[in-house]
Amino acid sequence: MQPAVIAILLLSLLSVLTTLAGVLLALAPLAFGPALLIFAGVLWRWRYVSAASVSAAASIPFLVWLIERSLPVSAAALFIAAMVIIRHRTNIGRLLAGTENRFKG
């Protein structure tokens, strides 16, 4: 695959994920902070961006329910979490296989 095609695919994926994060921030701003802390903690401890993203996404429906107590917002948060996790399915496979690249920052 050509480098330009790969770059376009990566940018489109990033665009979708940042859009989902923006929607969450608008729907449940009080739950966004703890999810961001979970992301940072997992990234700091294990150095995998994908594991941090999946961990934060998996926590979002629970955080939204605990903080917002709104069924429609919780349902939207569950949908957002599912989309993020689905988008990371190849990363999850690499994590399980031990071939995922670590963050070097």
C-alpha distance (Angstrom), angle and dihedral (degrees) to the residues before:
residue distance angle dihedral
M1 . . .
Q2 3.82 . .
P3 3.84 118.3 .
A4 3.81 91.1 -122.1
V5 3.81 91.3 55.3
I6 3.80 91.0 48.6
A7 3.82 90.6 49.5
I8 3.81 91.8 50.7
L9 3.82 91.7 49.2
L10 3.81 92.1 49.1
L11 3.80 92.2 48.4
S12 3.79 91.9 49.7
L13 3.80 90.4 50.7
L14 3.80 90.7 49.1
S15 3.79 89.5 48.8
V16 3.80 92.4 54.1
L17 3.81 93.3 47.3
T18 3.80 94.3 47.8
T19 3.80 89.8 47.4
L20 3.81 90.1 53.5
A21 3.82 90.3 48.7
G22 3.81 89.5 50.6
V23 3.79 91.7 50.9
L24 3.80 90.2 50.8
L25 3.80 91.2 48.8
A26 3.81 90.0 52.8
L27 3.83 95.1 44.6
A28 3.80 100.1 41.9
P29 3.80 112.4 10.4
L30 3.82 93.5 167.7
A31 3.81 91.5 57.0
F32 3.80 93.1 48.0
G33 3.82 94.1 71.3
P34 3.81 96.6 55.7
A35 3.82 90.4 44.4
L36 3.80 89.0 52.4
L37 3.82 89.5 50.5
I38 3.80 89.9 51.8
F39 3.80 89.5 50.4
A40 3.81 91.7 49.7
G41 3.80 93.5 45.4
V42 3.79 94.7 50.8
L43 3.81 91.6 44.2
W44 3.80 91.4 49.2
R45 3.83 94.0 47.4
W46 3.83 102.3 40.4
R47 3.85 103.4 16.8
Y48 3.82 94.6 -135.2
V49 3.81 114.9 127.1
S50 3.80 91.2 -165.7
A51 3.82 92.7 52.8
A52 3.80 89.5 48.2
S53 3.81 91.5 49.8
V54 3.79 93.9 47.9
S55 3.81 92.3 45.5
A56 3.79 92.4 50.5
A57 3.80 91.4 45.1
A58 3.80 92.3 49.9
S59 3.81 90.5 51.3
I60 3.81 95.1 49.9
P61 3.84 99.5 82.0
F62 3.81 91.0 48.9
L63 3.79 93.2 46.0
V64 3.79 92.2 47.6
W65 3.79 91.7 49.9
L66 3.82 92.8 47.3
I67 3.79 94.6 46.6
E68 3.81 106.3 29.1
R69 3.84 101.9 29.3
S70 3.79 90.0 -157.1
L71 3.79 120.5 134.0
P72 3.84 96.0 -155.9
V73 3.82 92.0 48.5
S74 3.81 90.7 45.1
A75 3.79 90.3 51.2
A76 3.80 90.4 50.8
A77 3.81 89.5 48.2
L78 3.80 90.2 51.2
F79 3.81 89.8 51.9
I80 3.82 91.3 48.8
A81 3.81 91.3 48.8
A82 3.79 91.3 49.5
M83 3.81 91.4 50.3
V84 3.81 92.4 50.5
I85 3.81 92.6 47.4
I86 3.82 92.1 46.4
R87 3.81 89.7 50.4
H88 3.82 88.5 53.5
R89 3.81 97.0 49.7
T90 3.81 93.8 111.6
N91 3.79 90.1 48.0
I92 3.80 89.8 50.6
G93 3.81 88.8 52.9
R94 3.80 90.5 51.9
L95 3.81 91.1 47.2
L96 3.79 90.5 53.0
A97 3.80 91.0 46.6
G98 3.81 92.1 47.6
T99 3.81 93.2 -121.4
E100 3.83 100.9 107.9
N101 3.80 114.9 119.2
R102 3.80 118.0 -115.7
F103 3.79 124.2 -128.7
K104 3.79 109.0 -102.7
G105 3.80 100.2 -166.9
